[in-house]
């Protein structure tokens, strides 16, 4: 595993403006070196097979609990397919419009999960009546990280409408988690300053970046977070170390290891990331976001979802 932690930006393919690069050989356009072309093609094909299977399972789900589980599965498989294409070097201009469709699936999962929560409240009245609670459970590492990734990607794509839709789903989570509050602060008028994250390691380190006033110390905290991030993902049930676990059929649960929330933090605070060369830092996406901001462009304009 030592090779993972010492990988640097010099070993990666770089696309700083999201421009068309599909004519480059695969080793030059990929964004992480663990993904070769054969693994990419076979893993991508497997993703489509998984999604097709999920769509069939959705048709035969007998309970709201089963339906919520299938909708959660479909949302995540589409998110990981997006990440896989990003890792493979797909131009960001081509990736940007797809995130809204993934947020659609995120919302659908949440809507079905509300039906499940309502059924559970009727079945177990001793636990109290139904109250709205967004589907992701921030106390669960995979839910927390997956949600942060979706939110951070939308922020970096300047997809304002998608960001607001995600915040709307997570309205029940306000006032609980410091990093979530900082990431959404620029989209709300009632920002909250909290000093801790529900999952402390590694997220408290990134949260400190928002409060540190000394630039050198801020960048040191960012580097510390990037070093902490992958080891802290050890208990993520889907993709941790999956680049070492290729199936006999040639695919893996490896879609790229990306701390998109670190990229969103750098973008929002306009930090100097010229020396930030860690493998999990999505520099291409941060550069893309900065270009859109400089050009005063958005993937979508802000609009609150209808209740």
N, C-alpha and C positions, 0 to 999 in steps of 0.2 A: 504493500500500500504506500510505501514511501514515495514511489514515482508519482502518485496522485498529488501529494501535497507539494511536490517541487515542480509540477508543471507550470509553465509560465506562458504569457501571451506570445512570446516569440515562437512557441511551438504550434500556435493556432492560426487558422485562416482568419483574416480580418476584413470586414466590410463595414467601413465606418459610416456610410451614408445610405445603406439599404438599397444600393443600386443593383442592376441586373448583373449577376455573376454566374449564372447557370452554365455558361460556356466554359468555365474553368474546370480543370480536372477535379474530381471529387476531393482528393487530399488537400487541395488548395482552397476549396470553398467551404469545407466543413468548419464548424466553429469549436469543436472539441475533437481531439485526436483519437479518442476511444471508439469513434464511430467510423467504420469503413463502409464502402459502398454496398457490399453484399449484406452486411448486418443491417444497414439502413433499409434496403429494399425489402428484405424478409421481415424485419420488424414492422415496417409500414404496412405490408400486406397482412400481417397478423393483426394489426390494429383494426383494419377494415373488417377482418373476419370476426373479431371480438365485438365490434360495433353492430355488425349484422346479427350476431347471436343475441346481443342485448335487445335489439329491436324485436326479435322473435319472442324473447322472454317477456318483453313488455306486453305483448298481446295476450299472454296466458297467465299473467300475475293474478292470483286469486284474492289477495288481501292488500290493503293500503300499505302495510309494512313491506310486502314483497315488491309492490309497485315503486315505493320510495327507494328501495335498494337498487332496483333496476335503473331508475332515473339517475341516481347517484353514479352508478357505474357508467352510464352513457356519457354523462357530463365529463367525468374524469378521463375516459378513453379519448374523447375529442380534445381535451386540454393536453393530454400527453402526446397525441398525434401532432398538435400544433408545436409543442416543444421539440418533438423529434424532427420536424421539418426545419425549425429554427436551427437546431444543432447541425443539421445536414447542410446548412448554408443557403436555405431558401431566401430569396430577397425579401427584405422586410416590407417593401411596398406591396408584395404579393400576400404576405402573412397578415398585414394590418386589417384588411376587411373581414377576416375570418373570426376575429375575436368576438364580435357581436353575436355570432351564431352560437359560440360556446357559452356566452352569458345567457342566451336564450335557454340553453339546457340547464344552466345553473338555476335559473328562475323556475324552470319546470320541476326540477328536483325539489326545490323549496316548496312549491305549491302542493305537490303530492305529499311531501313530508308533513305539511300542515294537516292534511286529511288524516294521516296516520296519527299525529298527535291528538287530534280531535277524537278519533276512535279510542285511543288509549285512555283519554280522560273519561270517556263514557264507561269503559270497561273497568277502570280502577278509580272510582270517584273519591276514594280515601286520600288520593294524592292531590286533590283539588281540581278546580275547573280548568278548561283549556285557556291558555294565554299564549299569544303569539311568541314564538321563539324560532329565529332563523335556523335553517337546517344544519349548517356547519357547527360542530362543537369545538370551540377553541381550546378546550382542555385536552383534546386528542391531537397529538402531533401531526398526523397526516391531514386531518381536517384543517388545522391551523395553517400549515405550510402550503397546502394546495390552494386555500383561499387567498393567502398572501400573494402567491404567485399569480393567480388570476387578476387580482386587484392591481398588482404592480405592473403587470404586462399592459393592462388597460391604461394605467397612468403614463407609461413610457410610450405608448402608441398615441397619446393625446386623444384617446377615445372617451371624451367627456361623458357622453350618454351612457356608455357601458359602465364607467366608474360610478355614476349616480345610481344605476340599476343595482349594482353590487351593494352599495351603501344602503339602499332601500331594503334589500333582503336582510341585511345585517343590522337593521335599526334596533333590534332587541339587544345587540351586543355593545351598544354605546356605553361608555363609562366603565368598561371592564378591563380593557387592554391598552397599554400605553402606546405600543407601536402601531396598532390599528388606528388609534386616534390621531397620531402624527401623520400617517399616510393619507388620511381623508381630510385633514385640517383645512387644506386649501379649497375644498369643495363645499364647506359648510360655514355657517355664521356662528355656530355654537360649539366651537372647538373646545376640547377638554385636554388639560395637561396632566397626564398621569405618569408616575415615576416607575412603573413596573409592568411587566408582561405576564400574562397568564402562564406561559411556559418560559421560565427564566433563561435557560441556556438553550441556544445562544442569543436569544432575542433581546435580552436586557442590554447586551453590548451594543447592538445597533440602535436601540432606543437612546442610549447615552449620546450618540452622534448628534441627535437633534438638540441636545441641551449644552453640549460642550462649546465654549466660545473661542477657545484657542485653536487656530487652524491646524497647526502641527499635531496637536492632541486629537483633533477630530479625525484626521487622516490615519493616525495610529489606531484609533478605535475601529475605523472602517477595516483596516487590514486585519486587526484582531478578529473581527467578526467573520471575515472571509475565511480565515484559518480555522475558526471554530465551527463553521457552518456544516461542512460535510461530516465530520465525526459526530456532530449532534444529531444528524439524520439517521443514525444507526438503527433506530426503531421504526423508521418509515416502512410500512409493510409491503410496498410495491417495488420501489426502484433502488434502494440502497445496495451498492456493490453489484448491481445487475450487469455491469459491463464485464464482470468476471463469470457470469452465469448464463452463457449462451446455450440455448437448447440444441438438441440433436437436429432439429429442423432449421437451425441457423438464425433464429430470432432471440431477442432478449427483452427484458423489462427495463432496458436502458433507453432513455429519451433525451439524455443530457442532464447534467447536474448544474442547476442555475439558481443562484441567490438573487432572483429578480427584485426582491424587496430592497436589497443593497443598491441595486441600480436605480430604483425609484427614489431612494433616499438621496443619492448623489445628485440626481436630476433636480429634485425639489429644492435642495439646499445649494445647488450650483457649485458643488465642490470640485476641486482640481483632481481628476482621476488619471492624470498623465503617468503616474507611477503605480497605478493599480493594475497589476498584470496577473492577478490570480485566476486560475482556471474557471472558477464558478462565477466570476464577475461578468455580466453581459454587456461588455463595453460597446459592441455594435448597436445594441438597442438604446443605450444611453446617448450615444452620438446621434442616432436617428431622432430621438426625442428632442435633443438640443437643436438639431437642424429645423425640425418642425416649429419649435418655439421661436427661433430666429426669423423664420419666414412667416410667423403668425398663422400657422396652419394647424388644423386638427383633423383627426380621422373622423370624428363626429363632434358636433356642437353640444353643449350642455343642455339637457332637457330632463326634468324630473319625470319618472315613470308615473303612469296613471294608477291611482289606488285600485 
